Amino acid sequence: MKLQPQIFKLIFIISLTLTFANKNNLQAKPFITNGNSTLSNDSIFGVVDKMPEFIGGEKKIFTFLKQTIQYPAEALKKNEQGRVIMRFVISKTGKVENVEVIKGVSQSIDNEALRVIKLMPNWTPGEQNGEKVAVYFTLPVMFKFTSEEDAWEINEKTVVLIDSIKMPKNFNTKILNPNKLSSAIVLKPFPKEEKSRLIKLYGKKAENGVLLISSNKDEMYYDLADTADIIMNNDCKEEVNKPDFIGSKTQLMKYIADSIQYPFVAKQLKTQGKVIVQFLVDKTGKISDAKVIRSLDYFLDKEALRVINTMPNWIPGARCNQKLAIWVTIPVHFKLETPSTEKAWERNDKTIILLDGERLPASFDLAWLNYSNIASYKVIQPSTKEINKKLMKDYGKDAVNGVILIEMAK
């Protein structure tokens, strides 16, 4: 059965292939010259010291093409799709000139590719020996249409569950720290039978798909300091061995707890909680570049950094006998020993958590947050009758259990 064009969503896949595929054998040679040994006005190069660049980089090229291409009606009727190889010259003023099709798909698609490339704004011109020169540039443009199912993506209406806890509508997954997630399963609402099943299991909104996320229960996570170390040793099939505190994680937490000298001001204010600290374990196991990535209190932050910076060397990370520098992120817990009659405030299952004004489930784990994507994080404790009264007025009766206000960075 022949599919009708209107049931397709059109997407344009653009991949960049420069004429200098092997950078190890670069030689600056003009394709056209006047026969002089020095640069001339007519020289057009294939490879130069500094290649021309679309202003904004590859992503901006994709955006420009996506916004400019109009899939030809004739190509839709004939179900035509494929890759058009375009070649053009970026002049020494950055202008796109001499546009031509090197390898086409069909007349209508080729003509559309020509039209769009000719509409490109000026580029940053290439340079050779410090002088601006004209350079050939090759750009494959993929024209492809896909079915509605293939083109479907997670959107703001997709139902999101973390550890089986349903998130509020329009939940922005960018607030989640990927290092705190162990898996994510996408359930597309296709075909109709699957959509019906999802709606039955997760409610009417599941018609927009379901995202099932499982969290990582480990409070420690790791990031390579330099991915080039892995690339240079690409033949190695081993997993990366994470850096280790000499002993177990339990001993690490005990070492930190035993090393803490509770700041006087924080103790007087009865401030307690968790400071998230990130530090580098270099290739020798030495600790450096410690920084707070989730603050709690000025004095507790300083104490957390002091404790981390005084730790002994770790066993460095490694892969195939190659030592690696790795970032480690861990919590530093501050907890006061308070008399039972003087119990300090702690978050409970009725504490209100608002993310950009939307209330999150009471069981939402704050450890899931990606603090680099947060503009502000404020905890309002129900410490006095006056504060309690204002909290209930502003946020409802549950506010007597405290309020946490989180705003995402725009």
N, C-alpha and C positions, 0 to 999 in steps of 0.2 A: 504494500500500500504506500502511495506517495504522500509524504507528510506535507501539510500546508504551511506556508511561510509564517503565517500569523501566530502559530503555536511555538515559534522559536524565540528565544532571547538571543540577541547578538552580542558576542564578545570579541574583542580584538586582542590577540596575543602578539606582543611585540618582543622580539629578541634581538639583541644587538650583536652583530658580528663585524668586527673591524677587519680591514684588509691586512692587518699585521697579526696573524694568528699565532705565530711563534716569536715571542718576544726575545728569545735567546739568540735569534739570528737577524736582528734589526740592522738594516742598512738604509740610510737616507738616500733614495734614488728618485729623481724626478722622472715622470712618465714622458713629459714633453719638455724639450729645452731648445734654446737657440744655438746650441753648440758651444756656448761659453762655459768656462769652469766655475764662474761665479753665478750667484742667483740672478735670474732674469725675471721680468714681469710676466713671462709666459710659462714659467715653470709650474707644473702641477705635480705634487708629490704624493706618493702612496704611503710613506712612513716618514715621520719627522720627529724631532726631539720632543716636541709638545704637540700632541694631537688636538684637533679642534674639539670643542665640547659644547653640547646643547646647554643653554643656560638653565641651571637647576638639575642637570644630570639626567640619568636614564629614566628615573621615575617621572620626570617632567615630560620626556619624550612620550612615554606611555600615556600620560594624561592628555597631552596635545592631540595625539592620534585618536584616542578614545572619544574625545569631544568633537573632533573634526570629521572623522570618517562617517560617511553615509552609505550604508550597505546598498549597492545597486539593486533596484527592483528586478532587473533582468536576471541578475545572478541568483537572487532569491528564488525566482520562478524555476530556474534550472538546477537549483540546489548546488550551486557552484561555491566552492571554498578551497582555500589553499594558501600557499606562501608566495608572495611576490618579492623578488629580490631587486631592490632598488640601488642604483649607484648615482651619486651626485658629487658636485665639487663644493667645498666650503672655501669661498674666496678669501683673500688676505684681508678683506674687510668684514668677513663673517657671513656674507650673503650666500644663500643656497642657489647654485647655478648648475646648468648642464644636467638636469635631472633625466634619467633614463631607466627603463626596465631591463634588467639583465636576464631575469627569468620570470615569465608571467604565468598567470592562471587562465584568464579569459580576457577578452577585450574590455568588458565593462568593469571588471575588478582592476585590471591594469590601469585603465583610465582614471579610476577613483584614487588609486595609489599615487599616480602622477599628480593629480590635482592637489591632494593633501600635502605631499612633500613640497610642492611649489609654494604652498601657503605657509611653510615654516618660517618663524621669525629668524633673525640673524643669530648665528652661533658665535662663540668665542673662537676666533681664528687660530689655526695651528702656527707653530713657530719652528724655524730651523736656524740654528746658530744665532739665536736672538732676534731674528727677523721674522715678521709675519709673512706667511706663504699660503698659497692655495693648496688644498689637500683633497684627494679623493676619499669618499666615505661610502661604505656599503651598509645598507640597512634592510634586513628581511622584515616584512610586515605580513603577519598572519591574519587572514580573513577566515573566521570560523564561526558557525552558528551551532548552538547546542540545544538540546531539548530543555524544557522547563526544569526537569529533574536535575539534569547535569549542571545547569546554571544556578540552581538554588544555593543560597548561602545562609549561614547563621545571621539573624537580624535582631533588631531590638525587641521583636515580638516573640522570639524563640523562648520556649520555657527552659529555664536553667535550674538544675538541681545540683547541689553540692552535698555529697554524702547523704543523698536522699532528702535533703532539706530544700524545699522550693524557695527560690529567690523571688523578690517582688518584681512586678512588671517593669519593663525597660531597664532591667539590671545590666550594668555595663561591665562586661568581663575583664576590661582593661584594669579594673581595680584589683584584680587577683594577681598574686605573685606566682609566676609559673613554677618557681622552685618549690612552692608549697603544694603543688598538684602532682599526683602520681599518674592520673590517666584522665582522658576525656573521650567520651563516646558520643558521636552525633547520630541522631535518629531522624532521617529525612521523612517528611510526610508524603511519601510516594511508595507504591501506587495507592489507589483509593483505599484498598483494604488495610494497608499499613497506617494511613492517616486515621481511619476509623479506630484501629487498635490503640494508637497513641492517645486519641481523644478519650477513649474509654478508660485508659490507665492514668492519664495526667490532666484531664479536663479539656474544655473547649479550646483553650489557647494553644494546645498542642498541635493544632492544625498548621501552626507556623514552625513545626519541628521541635525537637527536644535535645538538649545538651546535658548529658550526665557526666558530672565531674567527681572524681575521687581525690580527696586531699592526701597529702603526704604528712604522716603523723610525726615525722622526725623534725625537731626544732632546729637542727643544724642543716645548712645546705652549702653547696660549693660551686664555684665558677672558675673556669680556667682564666688565668691572667693574660695569656697570650695563645690564641688558637693556632698561631703559626707553628708552635712546637708540635702540634698534632699533625698539621699538614706536612711538615718536613719529615715526619716519621710515619708516613701514610701506609707503609708496608706492614706496620705492626698491627696485629689483630686483637691485641689485649685491650681490656677495658682500663680506664684510668683508675689507679689506686689512689684513694683520697688521702690527704694528709691526716696524721694521727697524733693526738696528744699521747705522750708516753704513758700507757695504761689504757683504761676504758673511758667511755663517755661519762660514766658515773663518777670516776675519779676526777675527770675534768671539771664537772659541776661541783664536786666537793672541794677541789682546789680553789675554784672561783669563790665559792661561798665562804671558805675559811680565810680567804685573802681580803674580803670586803671589810673596810673600815667605814661603818655607817656615818655619813656626814652629819654633823651636829644640827645644822639648820633643817635638813630633811627629816631628822629624827624628831625635832621639836614640832615640825609641821605635820608629822605622822604621814609623810609621803612614802609610798611603797608601790611596787609594781615591777615592770620588766623593761629594761633598756636593750634594744637590739643593736649589736655592734658587728661591724665587718672589719676584717683585717687580712693582711697578706701573709701566707706562709711561703717564703721564697724557696729556691731550689736547695738551699742549705738547711731549711727548717726554721730559719729565723723569723720572728714576728715583726711586722712593720706596717706602716700606713693604716693604723687603726682609726676608725671613724664611727660615729654614731649615725645609724640610718633610721632609727626610730627613737626619738627623744622621750624622756619621762620628766626630768627635772634637771636644772642646770647643775646642781651639786651631785646628783646621782649619776648624771652623764659623765661628769669629770671622774668620778670614782670608778665607773665601769671601764673607762679608757685606761686609767692608772693600773687597774688589775690586769687587763689584757696585755698592756705593754710590759708588765713585769713577769709574764709567763715564761717558763723555760722553753728552749727550742722544741719544736715538734719533729716527728718523722715526716719528711717532705712527701708530697705526692709524686707518683712515678708511673711510667708506662714503658714496658719493654726496656727496663734498666735506664730509661731517660728520666732524670729528675724534672719536675714541673713546678712552676710557681702557681699557686692556687689561692683564690679568695675564699675565706671561710666566714660565714655569717652565723652568729650564735646569740642566744638571749642571756643577759645577765640579770638574775632575779634579785630583787631587794624586798625583803619581808621583815617587818618589825615583830618583835615578840611583845605583844600587848596583853595586859591583864584581861581576863574574861569579861570584866565589868566595863572595859574600855575598848570594845571591839572596833577595829578600823573598818572603813567602808570598803566593800569589794563588790564588783559587778556580780549580778545574779541573773536568774532566768527571766526577770521582769524589767531589767535595765533597758531603757530605750536606746537603740542605736539608729541614727539617721544618716543615710548616705545621700547627699544632695537633696535632703528633704524627704526622701523615701525611707520608711521604716524597714530595717532588715529583720529577719527572723531572730528571735531571742537566742537561738543556739548558734548564730553566726560566729565563727571563730575569727577573732581579730588577727590571728596569726596568718590568715589567708591573704591579708592585704598586701598590696605592692606599694610600699610607702613612697617610692619615687614618683608615683602617679597621684599622690595626694597633695592638695594645696594647703589644707589645714586639718588639724585633728585636735579636738577639744573635749575634755572630760569635765562635766559639771557634777560635783559630788553633793549629795543632800546633807550638808554639814550643819545647817541651822534651820530653825523654823521659818525664818524669813525667806531663805533660799528655797526651802521645800514648797512654800506657798507660791513663789514665783514660778518654780518649775511646773507645778500642777496647773497653774494658769496658762502657761505657754505650751505645755506638751501633754497634759492629761494626767490622770491619777497615778499611772505607772511611773511617772517621773520622780516619785519619792524614792525610787530605787536607783536613781542616777540617770544621767543622760550623756551619751557620747555623740558628738557632732563631727561628721567627716565630710569634707568637700573634695571632690576630684579636681585635679589640675585640668584646665581647659586646653 
